[in-house]
Amino acid sequence: MMLKKCYLCIRKMKKTVLIFAALALCACSQAQVKQYRPKVVKEYPHDVMAYTQGLFFHGGTLYETTGQYGTSTIRTVDLASGNPIVEKKLNRKYFGEGSAILGKDLFVLTWTNKVAFRYDAETLSYKQTISYPREGWGLTTDGKQLIASDGSSNLYFLDSDLKLLKKLPVTMNGRPLRNLNELEWIDGKVWANVYMTDMIVMINPKTGAVEGALDCTGILPNDLYTSATDVLNGIAVDAAGKIYITGKNWPKLYQIELINK
């Protein structure tokens, strides 16, 4: 959703991010939020040109949407190689964001263009442009409705025409948790990457309360950082329940398991 940060800026912000994460995890402890760290089970190649915005599995296929003006794409991805199988480019004026499949349709948000797109989920062929009243960040589905974020502390539950059904404030330790970004529905919870941190939170979709926090600090080794490497972003779960995470312009995608901290 925000333009790509330079490598030096990110490294300078690392200390601030770690302080934020520590404070957030302290708050989690007070609220008895379960704290986890990831154990890498397997690693896969990831396209370093992919500024990952949306990531999910559907019918055994890995889907990814990428951002940046002029290079935003919708693609299906070969997990073993990280290469696109089918790829569609968005018009240069659009900044692609989160994505999800509901029914036979693939929905893709845009950042500030105030539109979203509907595609055929199987062929990725364009079907419709839909007016969208807020910034587009993350998108997922519980199989019945779409769930979106806009960088605020709210989640938005939407029907298949992207009409608002419910707005859900999200809190951690009773306080609003902002910068909710890429989303995934896992085991009845909404998992959300907190933008510009290494933290993923698990949100109760009925109450909005954060019930778990996954601290992914250091999962991408320092020696794999380049001038193009950006932040953690991308959560997916396959039909077998295996969880995968990656980041914007990361060279790796990781299958992980959760370990109690």
VENWOCOR-V809023 format. One record per helix or strand of 3 or more residues. SS is the DSSP state (h for helix, s for strand). FROM is the first residue (numbers start at 1). TO is the last residue. If there is no record, write none. Layout:
<<SS;FROM;TO> <SS;FROM;TO>>
This chain:
<<h;7;30> <s;34;45> <s;52;58> <s;61;66> <s;73;77> <s;84;89> <s;96;102> <s;105;110> <s;115;120> <s;126;131> <s;139;141> <s;146;149> <s;154;158> <s;164;169> <s;180;186> <s;189;194> <s;199;204> <s;209;215> <h;222;224> <s;232;237> <s;243;247> <s;252;260>>
